[in-house]
Amino acid sequence: MNASKIPGLVKYIILETDGKEHPLVFSTFIRHDEMAPASGGHLVAAGYAILTDGKAIVNGVGSGSLNLKSRPQDADIIQSLLR
């Protein structure tokens, strides 16, 4: 995937702390496994999303470096940051 050609593309990790899921959204130039140690929670999902028009669109591509899949509900969790 050539990330520089897709406007609004970001990477994300969903982590669970205290029974709640939280998004960590970051640049496509950083690998998922580089960001994961800094997350401080239990990793439950990871992948790519497109942020456009105030919405998050999860494209179904997970993280190979973390061996985690993306989930449909990740879009709503990420979108909670945009409100």
C-alpha positions as CSV (number, residue, x, y, z in Angstrom):
1,M,0.0,0.0,0.0
2,N,1.5,3.4,-1.0
3,A,0.2,5.5,1.9
4,S,1.4,8.8,0.5
5,K,-1.1,8.4,-2.4
6,I,-4.2,8.1,-0.2
7,P,-5.4,11.4,1.4
8,G,-6.4,11.1,5.0
9,L,-4.9,7.6,5.6
10,V,-3.8,7.0,9.1
11,K,-2.8,3.9,11.1
12,Y,-4.4,3.1,14.4
13,I,-4.3,0.7,17.4
14,I,-7.3,0.1,19.6
15,L,-6.2,-0.6,23.2
16,E,-8.2,-1.6,26.2
17,T,-7.6,0.0,29.6
18,D,-9.9,-0.4,32.6
19,G,-12.5,-2.2,30.5
20,K,-12.8,0.6,27.9
21,E,-11.5,0.7,24.4
22,H,-9.5,3.7,23.2
23,P,-8.0,4.6,19.8
24,L,-4.4,5.6,19.2
25,V,-4.2,7.2,15.8
26,F,-0.8,8.0,14.2
27,S,1.1,8.6,10.9
28,T,1.5,5.9,8.3
29,F,5.2,6.5,8.4
30,I,5.4,4.8,11.8
31,R,5.0,1.0,12.1
32,H,2.3,-0.4,14.3
33,D,4.9,-2.4,16.3
34,E,6.9,0.8,16.9
35,M,3.9,2.5,18.4
36,A,2.5,-0.4,20.4
37,P,5.0,-0.4,23.3
38,A,4.0,3.3,24.0
39,S,0.3,2.5,24.2
40,G,0.2,1.2,27.8
41,G,-2.8,-1.0,27.4
42,H,-4.0,-4.4,26.1
43,L,-4.0,-4.3,22.3
44,V,-7.3,-5.6,20.8
45,A,-7.2,-4.4,17.2
46,A,-5.1,-2.4,14.7
47,G,-5.1,-1.3,11.1
48,Y,-5.6,1.5,8.7
49,A,-8.4,4.1,8.5
50,I,-9.2,7.0,6.3
51,L,-10.3,10.3,8.0
52,T,-12.5,12.3,5.7
53,D,-15.4,14.8,6.2
54,G,-15.4,14.2,10.0
55,K,-15.7,10.5,9.6
56,A,-13.5,7.5,10.1
57,I,-13.6,4.8,7.5
58,V,-11.9,1.5,8.4
59,N,-10.7,-0.3,5.3
60,G,-10.5,-3.8,6.8
61,V,-6.7,-4.0,6.6
62,G,-5.1,-5.1,9.9
63,S,-1.6,-4.9,11.2
64,G,0.9,-7.5,10.0
65,S,3.6,-6.4,12.4
66,L,1.3,-6.9,15.4
67,N,-0.7,-9.8,13.9
68,L,-4.0,-8.0,14.8
69,K,-7.0,-7.5,12.6
70,S,-9.2,-4.5,12.2
71,R,-12.8,-4.6,13.2
72,P,-15.9,-2.8,11.8
73,Q,-16.5,-1.2,15.3
74,D,-13.1,0.4,15.1
75,A,-14.5,3.2,12.9
76,D,-16.9,4.3,15.7
77,I,-14.1,4.2,18.3
78,I,-11.8,6.3,16.1
79,Q,-14.6,8.7,15.2
80,S,-15.1,9.4,18.9
81,L,-11.9,11.4,18.7
82,L,-13.3,13.6,15.9
83,R,-16.3,14.8,17.9
